């Protein structure tokens, strides 16, 4: 049932003690969040995954000057990863941002349910799905809730882990844990159509050019007509019994859709008919423990200027020619997040909690920054899971399950600032219209601008 609301729920979204004591909620400023005033985290960082070799900068690149493209404004963030190709480059925000609004968007994560879908921003609205598949829309300007709708069918049990949201041409598309794709009117929240597919979904769909692409947990890619939900074509990957929670949304550009599967397969297909152009496997050649056998490509692939960049959990990151499928370069680096491409550089977050800067040209390593792996480093307890990075006005932003948000220099890897939120975050922030949006695990949505 759709419920229109006229008030914004009041919630507490905690930022650092220093900000509260100063009586302001400021981001990126000299006295504010993620500034240059705090030193890197102390302590030795030790890699514990046996299949991961220690990453070190390439000698010829250690002292190289990194020249990023100038930051540019983006009005929308219509699907996880930004746009359908997931290549967002360098996003512009103000040097000093202040908290504009915050609100409780529903049910947060717990032992049975997870928040794995990022907010999306389009047409002056922020759309978000909570842990119980309730989708709601908010004014991007004020945070006022405009509508909400509960999508779980009456016959379904609670506890489904949903997929995510995408926006295109006035519609919000929802992938769900109960094996249904749903289209909503973005203005009113009215359900337009509902389509059952081959299995549950753990990742957001991708919408582009009147088509909707969604991957199910049984490694099938469904291409649907976005107007009515009718099936256009289906592609089946290799079935994988074990996978990570979540998954990577397909990337779409230049008439090609690139789909990542939990088997480690990366497949490029023609958008119009599903014809396979090429396929590759991102399975690691070095498998020394049970964890490393999981080659799941959970991060979204990126299509950038004729290249595909993708990374698997199993320990492979590649750059591939979009048309031919030929590998241009590869590195033995594993991760669960998507690469971030900006100009001639690629930024990664690895399974070893390292932020890495690579050359887009040949995969050479410029710098490596180790992050904390545990909340209790000495006792090796309470592992921290990091998400990101995103690049905004000369800062790489990563968020942690411990509630910390870090700003890392894209030029040197130096940690520029640290802040704490009210709870951990499992999805990276999104940026649109000069605002930065965070969704915490306890379902607080906060906007800074």
Secondary structure by P-SEA (a helix, b strand, c coil): cbbbbcbbbbbbbcccaaaaaacccccccccccccccccccbbbbbbccccccccccccccccbbbbbccbbbbcccccccccccccccbbbbcccccccccccccccccccccccbbbbbcccbbbbcccccbbbbbccccccccccccccccccccccccccccccccbbbbbccccbbbbcccccccccccccccccccbbbbbcccbbbbbcccbbbbbccccccccccccccccccccccccccccccccbbbbbccccbbbbbcccccccccccccccccccccccccccccbbbbbcccbbbbccccccccccccccccccccccccccbbbbbccccccccccccbbbbbbccccccccccccccccccccccbbbbbcbbbbcccbbbbbccccbbbbbccccccccccccccccccbbbbbcccbbbbbcccbbbbbcc
